[in-house]
Amino acid sequence: MPKGIAASPGITIGKVYILEKENFCILEYKIKKEEVEKEIERFKVAVKEAKEQ
């Protein structure tokens, strides 16, 4: 049985998505001060799209 770290208390039933370290990559990069607002908007769009899935 897969085990993991709980994100919130309680019990739930649902699909399990297993992420393997080799396939999980977080890109880190620096942005210019004038690009901050554009990046915030890009983040908000990504959150909205994730909620709609």
C-alpha positions in Angstrom: 0.0 0.0 0.0 1.4 3.4 -0.9 2.2 5.7 2.0 2.7 9.4 2.1 2.5 12.6 4.1 -0.9 14.0 4.9 -1.8 17.4 3.6 -4.7 17.7 6.0 -6.3 15.7 8.8 -8.9 13.0 8.2 -9.5 10.1 5.8 -10.2 10.3 2.1 -10.8 7.9 -0.8 -9.6 8.7 -4.2 -7.0 8.2 -6.9 -3.3 8.0 -6.0 -0.8 9.8 -8.1 2.8 8.6 -7.5 5.5 11.1 -8.4 8.9 9.6 -8.9 11.9 11.9 -8.1 13.5 11.3 -11.5 10.4 12.6 -13.3 9.6 15.5 -11.1 11.4 18.7 -11.9 10.9 22.2 -10.5 12.5 24.9 -12.6 14.0 27.8 -10.7 14.9 31.0 -12.5 15.3 34.7 -11.7 13.1 37.3 -13.1 13.6 41.1 -13.5 11.7 43.4 -11.3 9.6 44.6 -14.2 8.4 41.1 -14.9 7.0 40.5 -11.4 3.4 41.5 -12.3 3.4 39.4 -15.4 4.6 36.4 -13.3 1.9 36.9 -10.7 -0.8 37.0 -13.4 0.7 33.8 -14.9 0.5 32.1 -11.5 -3.1 33.2 -11.0 -4.1 31.8 -14.4 -2.3 28.5 -13.5 -4.2 28.2 -10.2 -7.5 28.9 -12.0 -6.8 26.3 -14.6 -5.8 23.7 -12.0 -9.1 24.3 -10.1 -11.1 23.7 -13.3 -9.6 20.3 -13.9 
